[in-house]
């Protein structure tokens, strides 16, 4: 069973990965895997911001030529810990409402907005992404950054986005994708894929093709999409491989295990299992990362 609430509330062993990564990135604000071109340091908060900027710039290009260019309100669906919403306000001047189903995330996001002087232009509420507590056609802009992977019904989520978007409104999202012919190529691959889903508390992943179909069925016209795996997941996989190699000497592993517990509270054994499951899937190329931009027709 998926336990995404536990993962993001530090009550699930999978959350130890975020404690581990907090040594380099602000995991209390940003939870996306980031985006880095060659020569850019990836294991840092700046990589999270690059991904947010890439989505926002494409979204605002569509917004500028749409019918609601004078309305700067953004709905952040499954807003996590609020870093993206706060950044949308600080860099792009947007007024943001975030909705998240996990209490810890909603509380942390609200604190981040206040600590960064973004409140009340940035606000957060509890809510289900597939039953948004909002009126039809109420927002000109919507985004969701790497959260749909956790949703049990992605087409229903897209239909809900289309419902709350104004006609001609713009939408962008980033998400993990399964490369179906790789994930189902053998019994071993199916098990590796299942382990990846379990480790990340994800019920299933869509393919690029199935997302295109779901967008169309929801009444959303896809304007642009990009597969950017080489700019984030491939980098993550290299980091996973290095982590696993450095874990081989038991004396080094045990020493670092004690240090990590002292430094962050994380259990290195849990981090190791998370990294191992991720590496096994990523090295086979069964997981991609996609960016999507669409408008409501």
Secondary structure, 3 states (H helix, E strand, C coil): CCCHHHHHHCCCHHHHHHHHHCCCCCCCCCCCCCCCCCCCCCCCHHHHHHHHHHHHHHHHHHHHCCCCCCCCEEEEECCCCCHHHHHHHHHHCCEEEEEECCHHHHHHHHHHHHHCCCCCCEEEEECECCECCCCCCCEEEEEEECCHHHCCCHHHHHHHHHHHEEEEEEEEEEEEEECHHHHCCCHHHHHHHHHHHHHCCCCCCCCHHHHHHHHHHCCEEEEEEEECHHHCHHHHHHHHHHHHHHCCCHHHHHHHHHHHHHHHCCCHHHHHHHHHHHHHHHCCCCEEEEEEEEEEC
